[in-house]
């Protein structure tokens, strides 16, 4: 019996998603649990797995924005007759090319719309230079989901680009670079050669449409500024933490991620949150929710903006385990391969700009969390000692708190504990 594939709700508050591309074509065999298509939500682009086995009989929506719950495909037995009524096309869905919306059923005499995967192959063969991306003419174009989405939004022809990613893969930076010089997507008819890219006029204002990630960032930052926040600042002597960092790197297992100061800081914050659980909280309008585990989010800059993947139950993990989880999350974030679950459940956030030489800054609250810690670089500064002054690596920490959830004394006690753990790491192990 045929099974309809409906767009899933992958997170609380999700109302729609954008199908980036199908990983299977009509007529292909599908196994339950096998990646079926790539879906772009307001947080991540991720692969969605098939919920049934069989044959992909029909792709009802090849690409574009789709409401949650709408039928996008049908899986069934080979030769089984199917009829799909997907309703009106969602706002923003692309035209099928013959006047029919992407999600509408085709008349019997109309050419079927090709799935995204097949159209991508055809476009690559028609437009790619002979050695583009090292694949040769006619090969499938290699591009990250983020790069494909940016190319569509900015009118850049992927086939005209040479990728700088692994194995010649086109990444977001390649699209960004092309957009800045005006490599537009040409309208190519049958028998026509691709148009020669034309540089944008000098001094012309560049208009960049908001991506779903940037829209989400804008919405959440606006929400954050509505909260009554306050900041407190402390500096920690990182001498002992740096010694621990060096020792942990020496002891790291070959092939495993080497711990960083961020991993040590994550451990310190997680243990401090367990001692001061009122900071490990979320504002819920009619209540303050105090959580039993420290689920620490790490602010990560990616091409599309900023994401905050979460290390679950950080207080239970060793620094080596935190390093492994951090490397995995940050790597997948920058490759645009985070899952919705990677971004959920956070109770506290760390934003570290020390690697950029930033000494001190204020991070914007990540609602509904009660607090976020902004960390700067550890800089040598003169510290008074019994024998005069001595240069010590001091790191400035700025804690931003939602005053509805946390009071100043509680926040100060928490930050003082973090400082103590960093200055004497043995206290937290």
Secondary structure as GFF3:
##gff-version 3
##sequence-region A 1 429
A	DSSP	beta_strand	3	6	.	.	.	ID=ss1
A	DSSP	beta_strand	16	22	.	.	.	ID=ss2
A	DSSP	beta_strand	29	30	.	.	.	ID=ss3
A	DSSP	beta_strand	35	40	.	.	.	ID=ss4
A	DSSP	beta_strand	45	49	.	.	.	ID=ss5
A	DSSP	beta_strand	54	59	.	.	.	ID=ss6
A	DSSP	beta_strand	64	67	.	.	.	ID=ss7
A	DSSP	beta_strand	71	76	.	.	.	ID=ss8
A	DSSP	alpha_helix	116	127	.	.	.	ID=ss9
A	DSSP	three_ten_helix	132	134	.	.	.	ID=ss10
A	DSSP	alpha_helix	145	154	.	.	.	ID=ss11
A	DSSP	three_ten_helix	158	160	.	.	.	ID=ss12
A	DSSP	three_ten_helix	166	168	.	.	.	ID=ss13
A	DSSP	alpha_helix	172	180	.	.	.	ID=ss14
A	DSSP	alpha_helix	212	225	.	.	.	ID=ss15
A	DSSP	beta_strand	229	237	.	.	.	ID=ss16
A	DSSP	alpha_helix	239	251	.	.	.	ID=ss17
A	DSSP	alpha_helix	261	275	.	.	.	ID=ss18
A	DSSP	beta_strand	281	283	.	.	.	ID=ss19
A	DSSP	beta_strand	288	290	.	.	.	ID=ss20
A	DSSP	beta_strand	296	302	.	.	.	ID=ss21
A	DSSP	beta_strand	305	311	.	.	.	ID=ss22
A	DSSP	three_ten_helix	314	316	.	.	.	ID=ss23
A	DSSP	alpha_helix	319	334	.	.	.	ID=ss24
A	DSSP	three_ten_helix	340	343	.	.	.	ID=ss25
A	DSSP	beta_strand	348	352	.	.	.	ID=ss26
A	DSSP	three_ten_helix	354	356	.	.	.	ID=ss27
A	DSSP	beta_strand	371	385	.	.	.	ID=ss28
A	DSSP	beta_strand	388	402	.	.	.	ID=ss29
A	DSSP	alpha_helix	408	423	.	.	.	ID=ss30
A	DSSP	three_ten_helix	425	428	.	.	.	ID=ss31
###
